[in-house]
């Protein structure tokens, strides 16, 4: 879980940037986009074969 603690000196924009990079590293946005729509298991297998 991405978490950023803001200190009194820190700028909000800087903290937001750090939060976004943490989310990117953990793959949160990617997971959300994958789960946004249901894909049938056969379709997942087909896409997996195409990537190879």
Secondary structure as GFF3:
##gff-version 3
##sequence-region A 1 52
A	DSSP	alpha_helix	12	26	.	.	.	ID=ss1
A	DSSP	alpha_helix	28	35	.	.	.	ID=ss2
A	DSSP	alpha_helix	41	51	.	.	.	ID=ss3
###
